[in-house]
Amino acid sequence: MPIDPDAVGTKGEPSEHAWTSKDCLLYALGVGAGSEDPLDELAFTTENTGDHPQQVLPTMAVVLATGGFNAMGRIGSFNPAMLVHGEQAIELHGPIPTEGRVSTVGEITAIWDKGKGAVIETRSESTDAATGEPRFTTVSSAFVRGEGGWGGDRGPSGPRHVAPEREPDHVVTYATRPDQALLYRLSGDRNPLHSDPAFAAMGGFPRPILHGLCTYGFTGRALLHSLCGGDPARFGSMEGRFSSPVFPGEALTVRIWITEGGEAVFHTLGGDGRVVLDAGRCTFSG
């Protein structure tokens, strides 16, 4: 059946996800940590001990909370080749440990009719499976091309988190590898849109595209090092909207404006200067 807008409010069953130190290392490499200089970001790319214990990139929350997406099975059917990531937000309730297990409950919080497609928003709450303490909250939206037009609410519109009319406070450029999507997919997202040329062609792309959440992870690294001195304990939240596909091998440039104490807006540019992640906002401490 087509997408059912009455699915809003539906919650999925709790789903547990465990991870280890190795998973954290693999995620860090998947979003480019250490690629500029192997000796940089060693806290995220090796299991150091002593004065430099291993740490976890805050944006890893997006792969640890994926169990919450089991609510998506309630919305009806659609062609997965027509789905692209729309927006992503994370809120951390403390640093992510190098190993653990979370229980995640996902809820469909909105379905909007954009005419040429549908936007589906989900919210997931992840708690420590052993203690019940909150770990992180994620909010995600997906745009499904060709599934709109039923006359429903179009949802919010208009600019958000607009950058000030001045030069950014920080500009960070990272290169992505030609095989970046093949590396990132090992953290769990095996969507063939990012690896299979024939499947990518079904979605209208000339070749496989980079995962939006990989671009998100690259951007999160730039925010972490520019605003938090590389300390995950200072990283509070991050949100942004995916505005253009990225192809593996492109350079990504993150432009960051500090707007007030503990808050910044940002956007990420692709190799040709187009905006690929916009409406960005990050909160941080100290």
C-alpha positions as CSV (number, residue, x, y, z in Angstrom):
1,M,0.0,0.0,0.0
2,P,1.2,3.6,-0.4
3,I,2.5,5.7,2.5
4,D,-0.2,6.0,5.3
5,P,-0.2,9.5,6.9
6,D,-2.2,8.1,9.8
7,A,0.9,6.3,10.9
8,V,2.0,9.4,12.8
9,G,2.3,8.7,16.5
10,T,3.2,5.0,15.9
11,K,6.0,3.7,18.0
12,G,8.2,0.7,17.2
13,E,9.2,-2.0,19.7
14,P,12.3,-1.4,21.8
15,S,15.4,-2.5,20.0
16,E,18.8,-3.1,21.5
17,H,22.2,-2.3,19.9
18,A,25.5,-3.3,21.4
19,W,28.9,-2.0,20.3
20,T,32.6,-2.5,21.1
21,S,35.8,-0.5,20.9
22,K,36.4,-1.9,17.4
23,D,33.1,-0.6,16.2
24,C,34.0,2.9,17.4
25,L,37.4,2.7,15.6
26,L,35.7,1.6,12.4
27,Y,33.1,4.4,12.5
28,A,35.8,7.0,13.1
29,L,37.7,5.8,10.0
30,G,34.5,5.7,8.0
31,V,34.0,9.4,8.6
32,G,37.6,10.3,7.8
33,A,39.3,10.5,11.2
34,G,43.0,10.6,10.8
35,S,42.9,10.7,7.1
36,E,44.6,14.1,6.9
37,D,47.4,12.9,9.2
38,P,47.4,9.4,10.7
39,L,48.9,10.9,13.9
40,D,45.9,13.3,14.3
41,E,42.8,12.1,16.1
42,L,44.5,9.1,17.6
43,A,42.1,9.2,20.5
44,F,39.4,8.2,18.0
45,T,41.3,5.9,15.7
46,T,43.3,3.8,18.2
47,E,42.6,2.0,21.5
48,N,45.3,4.1,23.3
49,T,45.7,3.6,27.0
50,G,47.2,5.7,29.8
51,D,47.1,9.4,29.3
52,H,45.2,9.1,26.0
53,P,42.3,6.6,26.4
54,Q,40.1,5.9,23.4
55,Q,37.2,8.2,22.8
56,V,34.1,8.1,20.6
57,L,33.0,10.6,18.0
58,P,29.7,12.1,19.1
59,T,28.1,11.6,15.7
60,M,28.3,7.8,16.1
61,A,25.0,8.2,17.9
62,V,23.4,8.0,14.4
63,V,24.5,4.4,13.8
64,L,23.9,3.3,17.4
65,A,20.3,4.5,17.4
66,T,19.3,2.8,14.1
67,G,17.1,0.2,16.0
68,G,14.6,3.0,16.4
69,F,13.8,2.9,12.7
70,N,11.8,-0.2,13.1
71,A,8.8,2.1,13.4
72,M,9.3,2.9,9.6
73,G,7.7,-0.5,8.8
74,R,4.3,1.0,9.8
75,I,4.2,3.7,7.2
76,G,3.3,1.6,4.1
77,S,5.4,0.7,1.1
78,F,7.6,2.7,-1.2
79,N,10.5,2.1,-3.6
80,P,13.7,2.3,-1.4
81,A,15.7,3.6,-4.4
82,M,13.6,6.8,-4.2
83,L,14.4,7.5,-0.5
84,V,17.1,10.1,0.4
85,H,18.0,11.4,3.8
86,G,16.4,14.8,4.5
87,E,17.5,16.0,7.9
88,Q,19.3,14.7,11.0
89,A,19.7,15.9,14.6
90,I,21.4,14.4,17.6
91,E,21.4,15.4,21.2
92,L,24.0,13.8,23.5
93,H,23.4,13.2,27.2
94,G,27.1,12.7,27.8
95,P,30.1,11.1,26.0
96,I,29.4,7.8,24.3
97,P,31.4,5.0,25.9
98,T,33.7,2.9,23.9
99,E,31.5,-0.2,24.5
100,G,28.0,-0.6,25.7
101,R,24.4,-1.4,24.8
102,V,21.4,0.8,24.3
103,S,17.7,0.2,24.1
104,T,16.1,2.4,21.5
105,V,12.4,3.3,20.9
106,G,11.5,5.0,17.7
107,E,8.4,7.0,16.9
108,I,7.0,8.4,13.7
109,T,6.5,12.0,14.6
110,A,5.4,13.5,11.3
111,I,4.5,12.7,7.7
112,W,4.3,15.7,5.4
113,D,3.1,16.0,1.8
114,K,5.6,17.9,-0.3
115,G,3.7,17.4,-3.6
116,K,6.5,15.6,-5.5
117,G,7.4,13.5,-2.5
118,A,6.7,12.7,1.2
119,V,8.8,13.6,4.2
120,I,8.8,11.2,7.1
121,E,10.2,12.3,10.4
122,T,11.1,9.9,13.2
123,R,12.4,10.5,16.7
124,S,14.4,7.9,18.7
125,E,15.2,7.8,22.3
126,S,18.2,5.6,23.4
127,T,18.8,4.6,26.9
128,D,21.5,2.5,28.5
129,A,20.2,-1.0,28.4
130,A,21.6,-1.9,31.8
131,T,20.8,1.2,33.8
132,G,18.0,3.0,31.9
133,E,19.9,6.3,31.9
134,P,19.5,8.4,28.7
135,R,22.3,8.2,26.2
136,F,21.2,10.2,23.2
137,T,18.2,11.4,21.2
138,T,18.1,11.4,17.4
139,V,15.6,13.0,15.0
140,S,15.7,12.0,11.4
141,S,13.6,12.8,8.3
142,A,13.6,11.0,5.0
143,F,12.3,12.4,1.7
144,V,10.7,9.8,-0.5
145,R,10.4,11.0,-4.1
146,G,7.1,10.3,-5.9
147,E,5.1,9.5,-2.8
148,G,3.4,12.9,-2.2
149,G,0.3,14.5,-3.6
150,W,-2.4,13.3,-1.2
151,G,-3.3,16.8,-0.1
152,G,-1.8,16.6,3.3
153,D,0.0,19.2,5.4
154,R,3.2,20.4,3.7
155,G,5.0,20.9,7.1
156,P,7.3,23.7,8.2
157,S,9.2,25.8,5.6
158,G,11.4,28.8,5.3
159,P,15.1,29.4,6.3
160,R,16.5,28.2,9.6
161,H,19.8,28.8,11.4
162,V,20.9,31.4,8.9
163,A,24.5,32.3,8.9
164,P,25.5,35.9,9.9
165,E,26.5,38.3,7.1
166,R,30.2,38.1,8.0
167,E,33.1,35.8,7.5
168,P,32.9,32.5,9.4
169,D,34.8,32.0,12.6
170,H,36.1,28.6,11.4
171,V,36.6,27.0,8.0
172,V,37.6,23.3,7.9
173,T,38.2,21.3,4.7
174,Y,38.4,17.5,4.7
175,A,39.0,15.3,1.7
176,T,36.8,12.2,1.2
177,R,38.2,9.0,-0.3
178,P,37.0,7.5,-3.6
179,D,36.1,4.4,-1.5
180,Q,34.6,6.4,1.4
181,A,31.1,5.0,1.0
182,L,32.5,1.4,0.9
183,L,34.3,2.0,4.2
184,Y,31.4,3.9,5.9
185,R,28.9,1.1,5.0
186,L,30.8,-1.3,7.3
187,S,29.2,0.6,10.3
188,G,25.8,-0.8,9.3
189,D,24.2,1.1,6.4
190,R,24.3,-1.4,3.6
191,N,21.9,0.5,1.3
192,P,23.1,-0.4,-2.2
193,L,22.5,3.3,-3.3
194,H,26.0,3.8,-1.9
195,S,27.7,0.8,-3.5
196,D,25.8,-0.6,-6.5
197,P,26.0,1.5,-9.7
198,A,22.8,-0.2,-11.1
199,F,20.8,0.6,-8.0
200,A,22.1,4.2,-7.9
201,A,21.0,4.6,-11.6
202,M,17.5,3.5,-10.6
203,G,17.5,6.4,-8.2
204,G,18.6,8.8,-10.9
205,F,22.3,9.1,-9.9
206,P,25.2,8.6,-12.3
207,R,27.1,6.5,-9.7
208,P,26.8,5.6,-6.1
209,I,26.6,8.5,-3.7
210,L,28.1,9.0,-0.3
211,H,25.9,8.3,2.7
212,G,24.4,11.5,4.0
213,L,25.3,10.4,7.5
214,C,28.9,10.1,6.3
215,T,28.9,13.7,5.3
216,Y,27.3,14.4,8.7
217,G,30.1,12.6,10.4
218,F,32.8,14.6,8.6
219,T,30.9,17.8,9.5
220,G,30.7,16.7,13.1
221,R,34.4,16.2,13.3
222,A,35.0,19.7,12.1
223,L,32.6,21.0,14.8
224,L,34.1,18.9,17.5
225,H,37.6,20.1,16.8
226,S,36.7,23.7,16.1
227,L,34.3,24.3,18.9
228,C,35.1,21.7,21.6
229,G,38.8,21.4,21.4
230,G,38.3,17.7,20.3
231,D,36.6,16.9,23.6
232,P,33.3,14.9,23.2
233,A,32.2,15.8,26.7
234,R,31.7,19.4,25.4
235,F,29.6,18.4,22.4
236,G,25.9,18.9,23.1
237,S,23.8,18.7,19.9
238,M,24.0,18.9,16.1
239,E,21.3,19.3,13.4
240,G,21.4,19.9,9.7
241,R,19.5,19.4,6.4
242,F,20.9,17.4,3.5
243,S,20.6,19.7,0.5
244,S,22.7,18.0,-2.3
245,P,24.2,14.5,-2.8
246,V,27.9,14.1,-2.3
247,F,30.0,11.7,-4.4
248,P,32.9,9.8,-2.8
249,G,36.2,11.6,-3.5
250,E,34.8,15.1,-3.1
251,A,36.3,17.6,-0.7
252,L,34.0,18.9,2.1
253,T,34.4,22.4,3.5
254,V,32.6,23.2,6.8
255,R,32.0,26.9,7.5
256,I,31.1,27.7,11.1
257,W,29.8,30.9,12.8
258,I,29.7,31.2,16.6
259,T,26.4,33.1,17.2
260,E,26.4,33.2,21.0
261,G,27.8,31.4,23.9
262,G,27.6,27.7,23.4
263,E,25.9,27.9,20.0
264,A,27.0,28.0,16.4
265,V,25.5,27.7,12.9
266,F,27.2,26.0,10.0
267,H,26.9,24.7,6.5
268,T,29.0,22.2,4.5
269,L,30.1,22.7,0.9
270,G,30.9,20.1,-1.7
271,G,34.0,20.2,-3.9
272,D,32.4,22.7,-6.4
273,G,31.2,25.1,-3.7
274,R,27.5,24.0,-3.6
275,V,25.9,23.6,-0.2
276,V,25.4,19.9,0.6
277,L,24.4,20.3,4.3
278,D,22.6,23.4,5.4
279,A,20.4,24.8,8.2
280,G,23.1,23.6,10.6
281,R,23.2,24.3,14.3
282,C,25.5,23.0,17.0
283,T,25.5,23.5,20.8
284,F,28.6,23.0,22.9
285,S,29.9,23.9,26.4
286,G,32.8,25.7,27.9
